[in-house]
């Protein structure tokens, strides 16, 4: 019978036994300790000497192992050993290279020497660059075009090897910062610190010019500021006293690099196959890049040669109660594999998270109301829908600050006069950043009381940390001063009712911005309303980014928006933004406000090279009092990051400075498989209904044709 043509559809329906039709991962992944995440754009650099972007560090921080790292749990952010066996010892020398006492004042210190001891058991990932033949020779270091004929990825090499990490590898990587073909983004900064690096750059450039086609083995070129003592010890010599240098030692710029890797990738025909460090890194960290398909997915696999690091045994208050010390003392990493899938759009990313196919996710503005609810007290939690799925919310304040600056060189809003100071304070009170955060950031931020965000030494909680020129302390919380107080200050500044008492003309405030588009218009409209409270007129001067930067360099601004993300968690990295020696117009520095206070600068010079402690805190308190009094910025906000995670993901604690947190995560794969299955059961009734309709239609057509044939 003809309706038998529909039998295949019936068989398909019968085969629907509850399997997950929408699962984007292989069935073989079921039950495995795999962490699933996403990336939104391909990393441009995976060479640790070149990479400096967040989307690159997501991968590099898992692959490479610098000597130091940030403690996973402790706050404020604290440096601890990673590849090093202990924290570096630091000795100070005078200009004659004579040893100074540990408490020598900074102005007497000509050089600082960091001695770093590596722990035992450091080994590189499996890689063909280390493979050796039966004679013990490196197997793939003299490849011909014929040898590379069928080679398109590292996995195409049949053999791989490893070796122990040595101190010379760390020294080699520091030298690579000066390599003429690498263009490291921190080379320009490091020449001011690492002894001899400036001259070393010139030496390597000359060597490369003389022999452009010859491999540049940096072992053949000594660098004064980097010395290898033995296989597990090396020293870095820097100019002056610069305690913040230790933070750089937690960045992948200072990871080890084996010369075998450079020689391997330098062979003819390699770059045409994307067999380069920027594509296939070679590290000693807990993971290595086993799959690199940036148009689809990137996979990190556990380094089988990694050992010697354990989960922290202590944290801060509340960590134990939060279950963050359950795995204390266990060998790392706790997850065997990490799969990053490319997600360019937020909606598919969000839907896959809800289906359980990503273990954690951020929250876009489109999905905020679905994910988060805020109670009358301002506390945030997940919605009932999220709670039903066992989804939990983690929040953390970013180590960054967004602010509105006043140009100190401007004749109206700039300078240290009482008139200008009171005008700036009045505007600071009127611009309600609590309202801004609520309207434009879904509450994801806290109003800044100074340049220093939480988690950074120098930040003070509670009443001791408020900007008392803009806020009062009311019922245990900061409360913005009244607009009447702002109007009083405005009148004292010579602008009663927003009018210049001399010219009787309305005071116009100019804001330079790169803002364009619908969203930007709403923000500018909001800011105009803030100044309307004082009867001040705001004129926004929008331009492109390059023109905006040019205006900052020339001082052709009055007010402007800017922000700063911490390079390292030290107050110096924020307070230098208002240091007179960093003035944008005069010095070309990062002090875009061109703020100039000899009193502040004197304290900054004392503070910048001090170790953290009560004496440094006291100086910082004095510096912040000066800044709050002078008001060169409207302090703005410190953004908050919100991250959702499923119940099966454990040990998830935001760490805004570290990027190597994957090794601490733990997955309950059985729970994940069970919940995924329950959330993604296919709805079969529409298919059954369609199938039944098709069968009935087929039966009706068959009967109609049969009757017609019988009628003949």
C-alpha positions in Angstrom: 0.0 0.0 0.0 1.2 3.5 -0.8 0.9 4.8 2.8 3.8 2.5 3.6 5.9 5.4 2.2 5.3 7.1 5.6 6.7 4.2 7.5 10.2 5.8 7.8 8.7 8.8 9.6 7.0 6.4 12.0 10.3 4.6 12.6 12.0 8.0 13.3 9.3 8.9 15.8 9.6 5.5 17.5 13.3 6.0 17.8 12.9 9.2 19.9 13.7 7.7 23.3 14.5 10.8 25.2 17.9 11.6 23.8 19.1 15.2 23.6 18.7 16.3 20.0 20.1 19.8 20.7 23.3 18.7 22.5 26.2 20.5 20.7 28.8 18.2 22.2 29.8 14.6 21.3 28.0 11.8 23.2 31.5 10.6 24.3 31.8 13.7 26.5 29.1 12.5 28.8 30.2 12.0 32.4 33.6 13.6 31.8 35.2 16.4 33.9 35.0 19.1 31.1 34.4 22.8 31.6 32.3 24.4 28.9 32.6 28.1 28.2 32.5 30.5 25.2 34.6 33.2 23.6 33.3 36.1 21.4 36.3 36.9 19.2 39.4 35.0 18.2 42.6 35.8 20.1 45.0 37.8 17.9 48.2 36.7 19.8 49.0 33.6 21.8 52.7 34.4 22.1 53.2 35.6 25.7 55.6 38.3 24.6 52.9 39.8 22.4 49.5 39.2 24.1 48.0 41.8 26.4 44.2 41.5 25.7 41.6 39.9 28.0 40.4 37.6 25.2 44.0 36.3 24.9 44.6 35.9 28.6 41.6 33.6 28.9 43.8 31.0 27.2 47.3 32.1 28.0 46.9 32.2 31.7 45.9 28.5 31.7 48.9 27.5 29.5 51.8 29.6 30.8 53.3 29.7 34.3 54.9 32.9 35.4 56.8 32.8 38.7 54.0 34.5 40.7 50.2 34.5 40.8 47.4 36.0 42.8 46.0 34.0 45.7 42.7 32.5 44.4 40.7 33.3 47.5 42.3 36.2 49.5 41.3 39.8 49.3 42.8 42.4 49.0 44.6 40.7 46.1 47.8 39.0 47.3 50.7 37.7 45.3 51.9 34.1 46.0 54.3 31.8 44.3 53.3 29.9 41.2 56.4 28.5 39.4 58.6 30.0 42.1 59.2 28.0 45.2 58.9 31.1 47.4 58.4 34.8 47.0 61.4 36.5 45.3 64.1 37.9 47.6 64.8 41.5 46.9 68.1 43.2 47.6 68.9 46.9 47.1 72.1 48.4 45.7 73.5 51.9 45.6 75.0 53.5 42.4 78.2 51.6 43.0 76.4 48.3 43.2 77.1 48.1 47.0 74.5 46.3 49.1 72.1 48.6 51.1 69.9 47.7 54.1 66.4 46.4 53.4 64.9 49.6 54.8 67.0 51.9 52.6 65.1 55.0 51.5 64.0 54.9 47.8 66.2 57.9 46.9 69.3 56.0 48.0 68.4 52.8 45.9 70.0 52.8 42.5 69.1 49.2 41.7 66.9 46.4 43.0 67.7 42.8 42.4 65.0 40.2 42.4 66.3 36.6 42.9 63.8 34.0 41.9 64.0 30.3 42.9 61.9 27.8 40.8 60.2 24.9 42.4 61.1 21.3 41.4 59.0 19.3 39.0 58.2 22.0 36.4 57.8 20.4 33.0 56.6 21.5 29.6 53.5 20.2 27.8 53.8 17.5 25.2 55.1 19.1 22.0 56.9 18.0 18.9 59.6 20.6 19.5 60.9 18.4 22.3 60.6 15.0 20.5 63.9 13.1 20.1 64.8 10.3 17.9 66.6 7.0 18.8 69.9 8.8 18.9 68.6 11.4 21.3 68.6 14.2 18.6 65.7 16.6 18.3 63.5 14.9 15.7 61.7 17.8 14.0 64.3 20.5 13.9 65.6 20.0 10.4 62.4 19.6 8.4 62.2 19.8 4.7 59.3 20.8 2.5 58.7 17.2 1.8 58.5 16.4 5.5 55.9 19.1 5.9 53.7 18.0 3.0 51.0 16.4 5.2 51.5 18.6 8.2 48.8 21.1 9.0 48.6 21.1 12.8 50.7 20.0 15.7 48.7 16.7 16.0 50.0 15.7 12.6 53.4 15.1 14.0 53.5 11.5 15.2 55.8 12.1 18.2 56.1 14.7 21.0 58.2 15.1 24.0 58.8 17.3 27.1 61.6 18.5 29.3 62.2 20.2 32.6 61.7 23.9 32.8 64.9 25.8 33.7 65.7 29.2 34.9 67.4 30.0 31.6 63.9 29.6 29.9 62.6 32.5 32.1 65.6 34.6 31.2 65.1 33.8 27.5 61.5 35.0 27.6 62.5 38.3 29.2 65.0 38.8 26.4 62.2 38.1 23.9 60.5 41.4 25.0 63.3 43.1 23.1 63.1 40.9 20.0 62.9 43.1 16.8 60.2 41.0 15.2 57.9 40.5 18.2 56.9 44.1 19.1 56.0 43.4 22.7 53.5 45.9 24.1 55.4 46.3 27.4 58.9 46.7 25.9 58.6 50.5 26.1 57.7 50.4 29.7 60.3 47.7 30.7 63.2 49.7 29.3 62.7 52.1 32.2 63.1 49.3 34.7 65.1 46.3 33.5 68.8 47.3 33.5 70.3 47.3 30.0 67.0 46.5 28.1 67.1 49.7 26.1 70.6 48.9 24.8 69.7 45.3 24.3 66.9 46.3 21.9 69.4 48.2 19.8 71.8 45.2 19.9 69.2 42.8 18.7 68.0 45.2 16.0 71.6 45.5 14.7 72.1 41.7 14.8 68.9 41.1 12.9 69.8 43.7 10.3 73.2 42.1 9.7 71.8 38.6 9.4 68.1 38.9 8.5 67.7 35.3 7.5 69.5 33.7 10.5 67.7 32.5 13.6 68.4 34.9 16.4 69.3 32.7 19.4 69.0 35.1 22.4 71.2 32.8 24.5 74.1 34.2 22.4 73.3 37.8 23.5 73.7 38.5 27.2 71.4 41.0 28.9 72.9 42.8 31.9 69.6 43.0 33.8 68.9 39.2 33.6 71.3 36.6 35.0 70.9 32.8 35.3 72.5 31.6 38.5 71.8 27.9 38.1 69.1 25.6 36.6 66.5 26.8 39.2 67.6 30.3 40.0 67.7 33.6 38.1 68.0 37.2 38.9 66.4 40.4 37.4 68.1 43.7 38.1 65.9 46.8 37.8 66.6 50.5 38.2 65.7 52.1 41.5 63.2 50.9 44.0 60.0 49.7 42.3 58.0 47.2 44.5 55.2 47.1 41.9 57.6 45.1 39.7 56.5 42.0 41.6 53.1 42.3 40.0 54.6 42.1 36.5 56.0 38.7 37.6 52.5 37.4 37.7 51.9 38.2 34.1 52.5 35.8 31.2 55.1 38.2 29.8 57.5 36.7 32.3 56.7 33.0 31.7 59.3 30.5 30.5 60.0 30.1 26.8 62.2 27.2 25.6 64.5 28.0 22.7 63.5 24.7 21.2 60.0 26.1 20.5 61.4 29.2 18.8 63.8 27.1 16.6 61.0 24.6 15.8 58.6 27.3 14.6 61.3 29.3 12.8 61.8 26.6 10.2 60.8 27.3 6.5 57.2 26.4 5.7 55.9 26.6 9.3 54.3 30.0 9.2 52.4 29.2 6.0 50.7 26.4 8.0 50.0 28.6 11.1 52.6 26.6 13.0 53.8 29.6 15.0 53.7 30.6 18.7 50.9 33.0 18.1 48.8 30.0 17.1 50.3 27.1 19.0 51.7 28.2 22.4 54.2 26.1 24.3 53.8 26.3 28.1 54.3 24.5 31.4 51.0 25.4 33.0 48.1 23.1 33.9 46.7 23.0 30.3 47.9 23.1 26.8 46.0 24.1 23.6 45.1 20.9 21.9 42.6 22.3 19.3 42.7 25.8 17.7 39.8 26.5 15.5 39.0 30.1 16.3 36.0 30.1 13.9 34.3 27.4 15.9 36.0 26.2 19.1 39.3 26.1 21.1 40.1 23.3 23.5 42.5 23.1 26.4 43.6 19.7 27.6 45.3 18.9 30.9 49.1 18.9 30.7 50.1 15.4 31.8 53.4 16.7 32.9 52.0 19.3 35.3 52.3 18.7 39.0 53.2 20.3 42.3 50.4 22.8 42.8 47.5 22.2 45.2 44.2 24.0 45.9 44.6 26.7 48.6 44.1 25.7 52.2 43.0 29.1 53.4 41.0 32.0 52.2 39.1 35.0 53.5 36.1 35.2 55.9 33.1 33.4 54.5 35.0 31.2 52.0 34.7 28.0 54.1 31.0 28.6 54.7 30.6 29.1 50.9 32.1 25.7 50.2 35.2 27.2 48.7 37.6 25.2 50.8 36.1 21.7 50.3 39.0 20.9 47.9 41.7 22.3 50.1 45.0 20.6 49.5 43.9 18.6 46.4 46.3 18.4 43.4 45.5 20.9 40.6 43.9 21.1 38.1 40.6 19.6 39.1 39.2 19.7 35.5 40.7 17.6 32.8 39.5 19.6 29.7 38.2 23.0 28.8 36.1 23.6 25.7 35.6 27.2 24.5 33.0 27.6 21.7 32.7 30.7 19.6 29.5 32.7 20.3 29.3 36.0 18.5 25.7 36.7 19.6 24.5 37.1 23.1 21.1 35.4 22.7 22.4 32.0 21.5 25.0 32.1 24.3 22.3 32.8 26.9 19.9 30.1 25.6 22.7 27.5 25.6 23.6 28.5 29.2 19.9 28.0 30.3 20.0 24.6 28.6 23.0 23.7 30.6 25.5 23.6 27.7 27.6 26.3 29.2 28.6 26.0 32.9 28.7 29.8 33.6 27.7 33.0 31.9 27.7 36.7 32.2 24.5 38.7 32.0 23.7 41.0 29.1 21.3 43.9 29.4 18.7 42.0 27.3 18.6 39.1 29.8 19.1 41.0 33.0 15.5 41.1 34.1 15.1 37.5 33.4 18.1 36.6 35.5 18.3 39.0 38.4 15.9 40.6 40.8 16.7 43.5 43.2 14.8 43.8 46.5 13.8 47.0 48.2 17.1 47.1 50.1 19.1 47.0 46.9 20.3 43.5 47.4 20.5 41.4 44.2 19.7 37.7 43.7 18.6 35.5 40.9 15.0 35.3 39.9 12.7 32.5 40.8 13.1 31.1 37.3 16.9 30.9 37.8 16.5 29.5 41.4 14.3 26.7 40.0 17.3 25.6 37.9 19.7 25.9 40.8 21.5 28.8 39.1 23.6 30.9 41.5 24.8 34.5 41.1 28.3 35.8 41.9 29.1 39.5 41.9 32.4 41.4 42.2 33.5 44.9 41.9 35.8 45.4 39.0 39.3 46.7 39.6 38.5 49.7 37.4 37.1 53.2 37.8 34.9 55.3 35.4 35.0 59.0 36.0 34.3 62.5 34.7 37.3 64.7 34.7 37.7 68.5 34.9 40.5 70.0 32.9 42.7 71.7 35.5 44.0 74.1 32.8 40.5 75.4 31.9 39.9 79.0 33.2 36.3 78.1 34.4 36.4 74.7 36.0 40.2 74.3 36.5 42.7 75.4 39.0 43.0 75.5 42.8 41.1 78.7 43.4 38.2 78.6 45.9 35.8 79.7 43.1 36.7 76.8 40.8 36.9 74.3 43.7 33.4 75.1 44.9 32.1 74.9 41.3 33.5 71.4 40.9 32.1 70.3 44.2 28.6 71.6 43.3 28.6 69.8 40.0 29.9 66.6 41.8 27.0 66.7 44.2 24.5 67.3 41.4 25.6 64.5 39.2 23.8 61.6 40.8 25.9 58.5 39.9 23.7 56.3 42.1 20.9 57.1 39.7 23.2 56.6 36.7 24.1 53.1 37.9 20.5 52.2 38.4 19.3 53.5 35.0 22.1 52.6 32.7 23.9 49.7 34.4 21.0 47.8 35.9 22.5 48.5 39.3 25.8 46.9 38.4 28.2 49.3 40.0 29.0 51.2 43.1 29.5 55.0 43.4 33.2 55.8 43.7 34.5 57.7 46.7 38.0 58.0 45.3 40.1 56.6 42.4 40.8 53.4 44.4 38.3 50.5 43.9 37.6 47.8 46.5 40.1 45.0 46.6 43.0 47.4 46.2 45.2 48.3 49.2 44.3 51.8 50.4 40.6 51.4 49.9 38.6 51.9 53.1 35.2 50.5 53.9 32.4 52.4 55.6 32.4 55.9 57.0 36.2 56.2 56.9 36.1 55.7 53.2 33.5 58.2 52.0 34.0 61.5 50.2 32.6 63.8 52.9 32.6 66.7 50.5 29.9 65.0 48.4 28.3 62.5 50.9 27.0 62.4 54.4 27.0 59.2 56.5 23.4 58.4 57.2 22.0 55.2 58.9 25.2 53.3 58.2 25.5 54.2 54.5 26.7 57.2 52.4 24.0 59.6 51.3 24.6 62.2 48.6 24.3 65.7 49.9 21.2 67.7 49.0 20.9 69.8 45.9 20.4 72.8 48.1 23.9 72.2 49.4 25.2 72.2 45.8 23.3 75.4 45.0 24.9 77.1 48.0 28.3 76.1 46.8 27.5 77.3 43.3 26.5 80.7 44.7 29.7 80.9 46.7 31.6 80.2 43.5 30.1 83.2 41.9 27.2 81.6 40.0 24.0 82.2 42.0 21.1 80.4 40.3 23.5 79.2 37.5 24.3 82.8 36.4 27.7 84.4 36.3 27.4 87.2 38.9 29.6 89.4 36.7 28.1 89.0 33.3 24.6 87.8 34.4 24.8 85.2 31.7 24.0 81.5 32.2 27.1 79.4 32.9 27.7 76.9 30.1 29.7 73.7 30.8 31.2 71.9 27.8 31.6 68.1 27.8 33.9 66.4 25.3 32.9 62.9 24.4 33.2 60.2 21.8 29.6 59.2 22.5 27.4 58.6 19.5 24.2 56.6 18.8 20.8 56.2 20.6 22.2 54.9 23.9 24.7 57.7 24.1 22.0 60.3 23.5 20.0 59.0 26.5 23.1 59.3 28.7 23.8 62.8 27.5 20.2 63.8 28.1 20.4 62.4 31.6 23.6 64.4 32.3 21.9 67.6 31.1 19.1 67.0 33.6 21.7 66.6 36.4 23.2 70.0 35.6 19.7 71.5 35.1 19.3 71.0 38.9 21.8 73.8 39.2 20.4 75.8 36.2 23.7 75.1 34.4 23.7 74.5 30.7 25.5 71.5 29.3 26.9 71.5 25.7 28.1 68.1 24.5 30.9 68.2 21.9 30.9 64.7 20.3 33.8 63.6 18.1 35.6 60.5 17.1 38.1 58.7 19.3 41.2 60.1 17.6 40.0 63.7 17.7 39.0 63.2 21.3 42.5 62.0 22.3 44.0 64.9 20.4 41.9 67.4 22.3 43.0 65.7 25.6 46.7 66.0 24.5 46.3 69.7 23.7 44.1 70.5 26.8 41.2 71.7 24.6 38.6 70.2 27.0 36.6 71.3 29.9 34.9 68.1 31.1 35.2 64.6 29.7 34.5 60.9 30.4 37.3 58.4 30.9 38.0 55.2 32.7 41.0 53.1 33.9 41.4 49.3 34.4 44.1 48.2 36.8 47.3 46.7 35.3 48.1 45.5 38.8 46.3 45.7 42.1 48.3 48.5 43.7 47.0 52.0 44.7 49.9 53.5 42.7 48.3 52.3 39.5 45.3 54.5 40.2 46.8 57.4 42.1 49.4 58.1 39.4 46.5 59.2 37.2 46.5 62.5 39.1 50.2 62.8 39.6 51.5 66.2 38.2 54.4 64.5 36.5 51.9 62.5 34.5 50.1 65.6 33.1 48.7 64.9 29.7 49.5 68.3 28.1 52.9 69.0 29.6 54.3 65.5 30.0 52.1 63.4 27.7 51.2 61.1 30.6 47.9 59.6 31.8 46.9 62.5 34.0 44.2 63.7 31.5 42.8 66.2 34.0 46.3 67.9 34.2 45.7 68.1 37.9 48.7 69.7 39.6 49.1 69.8 43.4 52.6 70.0 44.9 51.1 68.8 48.2 49.6 65.7 46.5 52.7 65.1 44.4 55.0 65.1 47.4 52.9 62.4 49.1 52.7 60.4 45.9 56.5 60.3 45.6 56.7 59.0 49.2 53.9 56.5 48.8 54.6 55.0 45.4 57.6 52.8 46.4 56.5 51.9 49.8 55.5 48.4 50.9 51.9 48.0 52.0 51.4 48.6 55.7 50.0 51.2 58.2 52.5 53.9 57.2 51.5 53.6 53.5 47.8 53.6 54.4 48.2 56.8 56.4 49.9 58.6 53.4 47.2 57.3 51.1 44.5 58.6 53.4 46.1 62.0 53.2 46.3 61.9 49.4 42.7 61.0 49.1 41.7 63.8 51.4 43.5 66.3 49.1 41.8 64.8 46.0 38.4 64.9 47.6 38.9 68.5 48.7 40.2 69.6 45.3 37.7 67.5 43.2 39.6 67.2 39.9 37.2 64.4 39.1 33.6 63.5 39.6 34.6 60.1 41.0 32.0 58.2 39.1 31.7 54.5 39.6 33.4 51.2 40.0 31.5 48.7 37.7 30.2 45.4 39.1 30.5 42.2 37.2 27.7 39.6 37.5 28.3 36.0 36.7 25.8 33.1 36.8 26.8 29.5 37.3 25.1 26.2 37.4 24.8 24.2 40.6 27.3 21.6 39.3 30.1 24.1 39.0 32.1 24.5 42.2 34.9 26.8 43.4 33.7 29.7 41.3 34.9 32.9 43.0 35.5 36.0 41.0 39.1 37.2 40.9 39.4 40.4 38.9 43.2 40.3 38.7 43.9 36.6 38.0 43.0 34.9 34.8 44.2 31.4 35.7 41.2 30.4 37.7 40.2 27.4 35.6 42.6 25.1 37.4 40.6 25.6 40.7 37.2 24.8 39.2 35.4 21.5 39.9 32.6 19.9 37.9 30.0 17.4 39.1 29.5 15.8 35.7 26.9 13.3 36.9 24.6 16.1 38.2 25.2 18.1 35.0 24.2 15.2 32.8 21.1 14.5 34.8 19.9 18.1 34.7 20.7 18.6 31.1 18.6 15.6 30.3 15.7 16.8 32.2 15.9 20.4 30.8 16.3 19.3 27.1 13.8 16.5 26.6 12.5 16.8 23.0 8.8 17.6 22.7 7.6 14.8 20.5 3.8 15.4 20.4 4.0 17.8 17.5 5.9 15.2 15.5 3.5 12.4 16.4 0.6 14.7 15.5 2.2 15.5 12.1 3.0 11.9 11.5 -0.6 10.8 12.3 -1.9 13.5 10.0 0.3 12.4 7.2 -0.7 8.7 7.7 -4.4 9.7 7.6 -3.8 11.8 4.6 -2.1 8.9 2.8 -4.8 6.5 3.8 -7.5 9.0 2.5 -5.6 9.4 -0.8 -5.2 5.6 -1.2 -8.9 5.0 -0.5 -10.0 7.7 -2.9 -7.8 6.3 -5.7 -9.0 2.8 -4.9 -12.6 3.9 -5.2 -11.9 5.6 -8.5 -10.3 2.5 -9.8 -13.3 0.3 -8.7 -15.7 2.8 -10.3 -14.0 2.2 -13.7 
